[in-house]
Amino acid sequence: MTEAHSAPAPASESRIPNVRLLPDELAVLHGAIFGQEVVQSHHVTDRSNDPSRFLIHPHSNFRTRWDIIQAIILVYVAIMVPFRVGLREPAVGNMYIFELTIDALFVVDIVFNFFTAVEDEDGCVVFSFAATAKAYCAFWFPIDIIACLPIDIILKLSEDQFGCSLTASCEEGEGGGGAGQMVKLFKILRLFRLVKLLRMVKFARILDRYQDDLFHIMPIIMIMRLLLLLLYVAHTMGCFFNYFSGEEWMTDAERTSVMNGVLTSWVDDEELLASPSGAPVGVGARYIACMYWAFTTMTTVGYGDISARTDMERVWAIISMIIGGLMFSGIIATMQETVANMNLSKAAHRHKMNCVAAFMRDRGLAKRFRKPVLRFFRQQQVRAYTDRDLLCELPYHLRRDVLFESFEDFIKASPLFKLVRDAHFPVEVTTRFGVVGIPKGEMVFEKGEYGQTLFCVGSGRVEIVSCREEGSQHKHVLSTGGYFGEGAALGYSLMRTANVVASEGVTLYTLEYEDVAEMFSLFPKFRKVMQKAYPKREEMFTGSWPTIPDEPLTGTPEQHAQPHRQDALDALRQQVVSLQRAEASREAQLEALRQQVHNIQSSLDSLAGGMSTLLSRLPSSAVS
């Protein structure tokens, strides 16, 4: 027997055999690894015979257009329902047919809602009739079904006005059974037409659905919504002020006063409502008067020319005053908050400048320093958030897309990303970037300055200025994508070796020492590329080949300065001890000198005493 030999398979193929699994076996394998829920969400099935294929995607073009049509119709309904109920102006003829068509469209919308897929908590679209029906019936379906009740048709049929409304041939006072109390009842039942206003809840639902698409103009939409809400509340209040001025809302005593001419409702006061041109009082004049009353009441101005005269009008005026007061206070507070939140970074910048101004006042800085300090901080990009914290909260794939979008020009221009070919490298580097703005002509750093930050040019240009041995100055310009200050990051130099000046307003991306060290550990090729390029770049910038230490310095400049500080402190202590010893020696010599002076003084005193004794023993003639 002979052994059959075959070529060895690659390592990857030897570890992972080429096994083809059936769909059911693959589902079992996925379930064992990831759990049943993941299997169900990733399992692909043939939907050709699945009824859920008829469901509409919530973000499809068809659904978007349908929602826009619904929003336009809702605006019409919101305006016309209070107008028709309050000013007692029913739709007739073509307008009535149009409004019946609108009612039919809302019924169709209910059907479409049962055929529109829903999103789960994770934002995934679920194509399931059961899930769609459950989500819709849980909250929105009862509201929509009540809002679509044919109240208007029922009232028209009960008043025997449906047919004449279609043909615009109804006469004033037609229908209602003829009985006074029945007519009054049917007029009051017209309030049930306000049920249609429940459809306005759908408008908020549409706005919530598209708030991400309208992200950039949402603050403007919020302000416009407040103003429109104010107008709409005034519109509703004015229309119902006219409605509650009707005879059916008067007391018996008020009706008697009207019949006797003692009391005249403002609605019937033609002199009050008449225009200067003498035109007849119509629905337009009454609507303008209603809006005029609403705004004078809401703003508590109350000129008094149009005022409540019946009990029901006074009740409605009280309610309008309460609503108006709450509306204005709420609108002012909400508008102030909205305007403040429109640009949080600008507010943070103002707060930073206020802190700088307080710092200069407290320090008592001289006038010549104030302007440069203010100019520097005014150029900085102050944000109300921390980029890194927000980016790290994003899923990796989304963070990658955001960063590539934000730093696209820099990544394309920087040589680092061309040399370090790792898909994760640009993401990790740009995540750690800080941002600093330098005005034109300002120094980024000076030669001899301790530094540990690596700088990358995001926009603008900087000049690296170095003095050569022959006394000449050399300038090298770096633009978008360039980097400098890598000596401290590599541990080759703790001090800057050149001056760097912003030749124009420049935005710099910064990497701190700890972040660079972390990047070196994650991407060793990054360290190798910078180590290889550093001597040539340093020679190009400064004109001299740098001194590379045998072992790279590690730690921060402060950590490296600590041993030198300790040596200096020990030397200072030794000098103090030496000075103390010299002082003691000088003190001993001084004491010995004092003793010698004392001895000489004693000797002189003894000599003076002996001389005095000798002189006293001599005769006076000899002394002379």
Helices and strands as residue ranges (DSSP letters): H 11-15, H 23-34, H 36-42, G 51-54, H 61-86, H 94-114, E 118-119, E 125-126, H 129-138, H 140-147, H 151-158, H 162-167, H 180-189, G 190-199, H 200-209, G 215-217, H 218-243, G 247-249, H 252-260, G 266-268, H 270-273, H 283-298, H 311-341, H 344-363, H 367-378, H 387-393, H 396-406, H 408-413, H 415-419, H 425-431, E 434-438, E 443-445, E 454-459, E 462-467, E 473-478, E 483-484, H 486-490, E 499-502, E 506-511, H 513-522, H 524-542, H 557-617, H 620-623
